[in-house]
């Protein structure tokens, strides 16, 4: 008899990890909402990784290990990026997560079922634990569209009653936008990366870096990004469009982030994934999204 550990991609960009002795039946139950709990509340779900084991103990050990992994390490497993897993394990500096061994004599392998589901997905951003928000409850971020003209992005902030927003100021390149509420995109381009700061005031900034916080320079932009905030009583929708000509060619590793200021000057820092020590959107751990190159005939 065979057993499986598996991972599902859920609505909102989160992951669910479990084990079973009948993978096809269990995944079908998750998809219909028949499994009460997290997955039923986050439909639709899709299988993105699974691995077969000869005993239930091995499958359970794999499940336990994966549940202890960061989002960035789970993404690296789905993509088969062992160098990334090793790098993240070293940063955590924890022997318990430094390898892919389950503890029962079997290693996890990158047997991704649907890797494209985590390419350009919608993400539920996480606040860094060192600076929790006051009233902001959740932030989601996603790529809406990428064509030959524009990259369009959307952030949704829930619990925005006390959110501090800069007043409209018109489209212009401006430094220091991150000192108050600001939405950001980081795109890795080889060894270097680009940073785009997007403000509800319509001000923007774009920078190039040759390496981690190194070689900072203004990034050339033929056209200004377009920023469109829409605020309700407790929700802020922030849409942004970045000219495609300002972006590096695909594929990308990228990060979607937000600096959130609430009344009283309180700030929280949100990202797909964080380094453990302190908020730092430039850290490689924050580049947890990936957008694949388009398929060519």
C-alpha positions in Angstrom: 0.0 0.0 0.0 1.2 3.5 -0.8 0.9 6.8 1.1 1.4 10.4 -0.1 2.4 13.7 1.3 0.9 16.5 -0.7 0.6 20.3 -1.0 -2.3 22.3 -2.3 -2.3 25.9 -3.6 -5.4 27.6 -2.1 -7.3 30.8 -3.0 -5.4 33.8 -1.8 -2.0 32.3 -2.5 -1.7 30.2 0.7 -0.6 26.5 0.9 -2.1 23.5 2.6 0.0 20.4 3.4 -1.5 17.0 4.3 -1.0 13.2 3.9 -3.3 10.5 2.7 -3.4 6.8 1.5 -5.5 7.8 -1.6 -4.2 10.9 -3.3 -6.8 11.1 -6.1 -9.8 10.7 -3.8 -8.4 13.1 -1.1 -7.6 15.9 -3.6 -11.1 15.5 -5.1 -12.6 15.9 -1.6 -10.6 19.1 -1.0 -11.8 20.5 -4.4 -15.4 20.0 -3.6 -15.1 21.4 0.0 -15.9 18.0 1.5 -12.9 18.4 3.8 -14.0 20.8 6.5 -11.6 23.4 7.7 -9.0 25.5 5.9 -9.3 24.3 2.3 -13.1 24.4 2.4 -12.8 28.1 3.3 -10.2 28.8 0.7 -11.6 27.3 -2.5 -10.6 26.8 -5.3 -7.6 24.6 -4.5 -5.2 22.8 -6.8 -2.6 20.1 -6.2 0.9 21.6 -6.8 3.2 18.9 -5.2 3.0 15.3 -4.0 5.4 12.5 -3.1 4.7 8.8 -2.7 6.0 6.9 0.4 5.8 3.2 1.4 4.6 3.8 4.9 2.2 6.2 6.7 5.0 7.2 9.1 7.1 8.4 6.2 4.3 10.4 4.7 3.4 12.0 8.1 7.0 12.9 8.7 7.1 14.6 5.3 3.9 16.5 6.2 5.3 17.6 9.5 8.6 18.9 7.9 6.7 20.8 5.2 4.4 22.4 7.7 7.5 23.8 9.4 8.9 25.3 6.2 8.6 28.9 5.3 6.5 29.9 2.3 9.7 30.7 0.4 11.0 27.1 0.9 7.7 25.6 -0.1 7.9 27.6 -3.4 11.5 26.5 -3.9 10.4 22.8 -3.5 7.6 23.2 -6.0 10.1 24.7 -8.5 12.8 22.1 -7.8 15.2 24.9 -6.7 17.5 23.1 -4.2 20.0 25.9 -4.2 17.3 28.2 -3.0 16.2 25.7 -0.3 19.8 25.4 0.9 20.3 29.2 1.0 17.1 29.8 3.0 18.0 27.0 5.4 21.4 28.7 6.0 19.8 32.0 6.6 17.5 30.5 9.2 20.5 28.8 10.8 18.5 25.9 12.1 19.7 22.3 11.8 16.1 21.1 11.8 15.3 22.8 8.5 18.7 22.6 6.8 17.9 19.7 4.5 15.0 18.0 2.8 15.2 14.8 4.9 11.9 13.8 6.6 13.6 12.2 9.5 12.3 8.7 8.5 15.1 8.0 5.9 13.4 9.7 2.9 14.2 13.0 1.2 11.6 15.3 -0.3 11.9 15.5 -4.1 10.7 18.2 -6.5 7.8 16.3 -8.1 5.7 19.3 -8.9 2.3 18.5 -10.3 1.2 22.0 -11.4 4.1 24.4 -11.0 2.4 27.1 -13.1 -0.1 27.6 -10.4 2.4 29.4 -8.3 3.7 31.5 -11.2 2.1 34.9 -10.9 -0.4 33.8 -8.3 -2.4 36.0 -5.9 -0.7 36.3 -2.6 -1.9 36.9 0.9 0.9 39.2 2.3 2.2 38.7 5.8 3.1 41.4 8.3 6.6 41.1 9.7 6.1 39.8 13.3 8.4 42.5 14.7 5.9 45.2 13.7 2.3 43.9 13.8 -0.5 46.2 12.4 -3.1 47.9 14.6 -6.4 47.6 12.7 -5.3 46.4 9.2 -6.5 42.8 9.1 -5.2 41.5 5.8 -3.5 42.6 2.6 -3.6 40.6 -0.7 -1.5 41.4 -3.8 -1.5 40.0 -7.3 -0.5 40.6 -10.9 -3.6 41.3 -12.9 -2.1 41.4 -16.4 1.2 41.7 -18.3 1.1 42.5 -22.0 3.5 44.3 -24.3 2.4 47.7 -23.0 1.7 47.5 -19.2 2.1 45.4 -16.1 -1.0 45.9 -13.9 -1.0 45.1 -10.2 -3.5 45.2 -7.4 -3.2 45.4 -3.7 -6.2 45.1 -1.4 -6.0 46.3 2.2 -8.7 45.2 4.7 -9.2 47.1 7.9 -8.2 50.4 6.4 -10.2 52.7 8.8 -7.1 54.3 10.3 -4.8 54.0 7.2 -2.7 57.1 6.5 -2.5 58.0 2.8 -0.5 60.8 1.2 -2.8 63.4 -0.6 -2.9 63.4 -4.3 0.2 65.2 -5.7 0.3 64.2 -9.4 2.6 61.8 -11.3 6.2 62.6 -10.6 9.4 60.7 -9.6 9.9 61.2 -5.8 12.3 59.6 -3.3 11.4 58.5 0.2 7.9 57.3 -0.6 8.4 54.3 1.7 8.3 56.6 4.8 4.5 56.3 4.7 1.9 54.0 3.1 3.6 52.8 -0.1 3.2 49.7 -2.4 6.2 48.1 -3.9 7.3 45.7 -6.6 10.8 44.1 -6.6 11.9 42.3 -9.7 15.1 40.2 -9.9 17.2 40.7 -13.1 20.1 38.3 -13.0 22.4 39.2 -10.1 20.7 42.6 -9.8 17.2 43.7 -9.2 14.8 46.6 -9.7 12.6 48.3 -7.1 9.4 50.2 -7.9 7.8 52.4 -5.2 4.1 53.3 -5.9 2.2 55.8 -3.8 -1.5 56.5 -3.5 -0.5 60.2 -4.0 0.4 59.2 -7.6 4.1 59.8 -6.9 6.5 57.0 -7.8 10.1 55.9 -7.8 12.2 53.3 -9.6 15.7 52.1 -8.8 18.3 49.6 -10.0 20.6 47.6 -7.7 23.6 45.6 -8.8 23.3 43.3 -5.8 21.8 43.3 -2.3 21.4 47.0 -1.5 24.4 47.7 -3.7 24.9 50.0 -6.7 21.7 51.9 -6.2 20.8 54.1 -9.2 17.6 55.6 -10.7 16.0 53.2 -13.2 15.2 54.6 -16.6 11.5 55.1 -17.3 10.1 56.3 -20.6 6.6 56.7 -19.1 5.4 57.2 -15.5 3.5 54.5 -13.7 -0.2 55.0 -13.2 -1.4 54.7 -9.6 -5.2 54.5 -8.8 -6.4 54.2 -5.2 -10.0 53.5 -4.3 -10.9 53.8 -0.7 -14.1 52.6 1.1 -15.0 52.7 4.7 -12.7 49.8 5.7 -11.1 48.7 2.4 -8.5 50.2 0.1 -8.0 48.9 -3.4 -4.7 50.1 -4.9 -4.2 49.5 -8.6 -0.9 50.3 -10.4 0.3 50.0 -14.0 4.0 50.0 -14.8 5.2 50.4 -18.4 6.3 47.0 -19.8 9.3 48.8 -21.3 10.7 49.5 -17.8 10.7 45.8 -16.9 13.4 43.1 -17.5 12.5 40.2 -19.7 10.8 37.1 -18.2 11.2 34.9 -16.2 11.3 36.8 -13.0 11.7 36.2 -9.3 9.7 39.0 -7.7 8.4 40.4 -4.5 5.1 42.2 -3.8 5.3 44.3 -0.7 3.6 47.1 1.2 4.6 49.7 3.9 1.5 50.5 5.9 1.2 53.6 8.1 -1.8 53.9 10.5 -2.8 56.8 12.6 -0.4 57.7 15.3 2.6 56.9 13.1 2.4 53.2 13.5 4.0 51.2 10.6 3.8 47.6 9.6 5.7 45.8 6.8 4.0 43.3 4.5 5.5 40.8 2.0 4.9 37.4 0.5 7.7 36.1 2.7 10.1 37.7 5.2 13.6 37.1 6.6 13.2 36.2 10.3 15.3 38.9 11.9 13.8 42.2 10.8 11.7 43.7 7.9 13.9 44.0 4.8 12.2 43.9 1.4 15.6 43.7 -0.3 16.4 40.3 1.3 16.3 37.4 -1.1 13.6 35.7 1.0 11.2 38.4 -0.1 11.6 37.4 -3.8 9.1 34.6 -3.3 7.0 35.0 -6.4 7.9 33.8 -9.9 6.5 34.7 -13.3 7.5 32.3 -16.0 8.5 33.2 -19.6 5.7 32.8 -22.1 5.4 29.5 -23.8 6.5 29.6 -27.5 5.2 27.3 -30.3 
